[in-house]
Amino acid sequence: MGEDEHTMAPAAYFKHMLRRGHFMIQRCSVTGNGVFYPRVISPYSGKSTLEWIEASGTGTVYSTTVVHRKPERGGNYNLALIDLDEGGRMMSRVEDIDPAEVRIGMRVRADIVEQGGEPVVVFRQAVALSDNDTRSNM
């Protein structure tokens, strides 16, 4: 991916790429397993065998909860663990759906949004596309 991936800390490179509209994760070049949160050493090989790949952005809700807040503080929101299709699990939110309607096993698709001036990955419920529908959620 260029010089930046070799000169930046993994978490900084992840944010750097999000700012450019790319959702990147790491993959262990020894085992092929996906890795998230960005790190230097593979949890699978115990060595610096991680490479960056662009995530497809699709995944499955592994766990979910509703965080309750007063309406004047923004109201309730969902917090979920998402199993990424490439491997790895990340904590995020599933948006554009009632927080209580998010279900374990639900298919989701990533979107990069700005929050507090920083890019973050959130998810939306994946929409089943018909053969004639070419819409993309990401």
N, C-alpha and C positions, 0 to 999 in steps of 0.2 A: 504494500500500500504506500510505499515511499519512505522518506527519511523520518517523518514524524513518528511513525510507529517504533522506531529504534531509539529515538531521543527523548520521547515523552514517557512518563509513568503510565501504566496501563489504564488507570481510571481517567487520567487527563486525556489520553488518546481517544477513549470511548466518548467523552464529552465533545472533544474536538470534531469527531466524525458526526455526532448527532447534530452539531451546529451546521454541518454541511449536508444534512438530510439523509445520512446513512446510519442505519441501526446495525452496528457491528458487534459480534461476539467472538470469543476465542474457541479454537478447536485444538485438542491435543493431537499433534502429528504422529504420535506413536499409536494411540488407541482409536483415534477418530471421534472421540467423545466431545460434545460441546461443553463449554465452560462459561458460566456467568456467576459471579461478578468478576470483572477483569482483574487479573493477577499476573505475577511474574512466573511462578512455578506451577506446572500442571499438577492437579490433585490426583491424577491417574498414573503418571510416570514418575513424579517426584523430581522432574528435571525441567529445564527451560525449553520445553518442546511445544509451546503454544504458538499458534498462528492466528491471524485475524481473518474472519470471513464475514460476508454480509449476510445477516439473518434474513430468512424468508418473511419474517414478521408474523408467522402463524404459530399458534400454540393452543393449549388446553388448560382450562382453569383446574388447578390442583386443589386449592383451598380458597375459601372466601369468607369474609365477615363484613358486617356493616358497622361503620364507625358513626356513632350518634352525636350530632352537634345541634345546638340551637339554630333555628332558621336564620337569626340575625348574624350568625357566625358562618353561614354558608350551607347549613343543613347537613343531612346525612350523606355519607359517601361510602363507596365500596373499597375495600382493600383486599387484594387477591394475590395468591402465588400462582404464577403461570409457568407451566412446563413448555419450554420452547421446542418446536419440532426438531431443531438441530441438536437438542440436548441442552442441559442447563435449566435452571429455574430462577425466575426473577419476581420480585415483589413490585406490584404496580396497582393501578386502578382499572376497572372496566367501566367505561363512560358511555353516555347516551343510552342508558338503560336504568330503570329504577334499581337502586343498590340492593334491595331485597330480592330482585329477580335474577341476579347472577347465580349460576349453579355450577357445582363441581361437574367437570366433564364438558362444560360449554366450550365450543370452539371460538377462538378469538383471533383478532388481527391487530397488529401493532400500528400505532400512529405516533409521530413525533410532534409534540406540542410545546409551547413555551409556558413556563410557570415561574413566576418571580424573576423573569429575565433570563432564565436558563432553559435549555431544551431538556425534555424528559420524555420517556416512552410510556404511553398509556395504551390501553387496549379497548377495542370495541367488539361487540358480538359479531362473529363472522357471518356473512350473508351467503346462503347457498345460491350460486349463480346458475341460471339455466344455460343450455347450450348456445342460445342466441344472445346472451347477456355478456358484455365484455367489460362491465364496470370493474374497477379496482378499488379496494378499500385502503390501499397504502400508496 
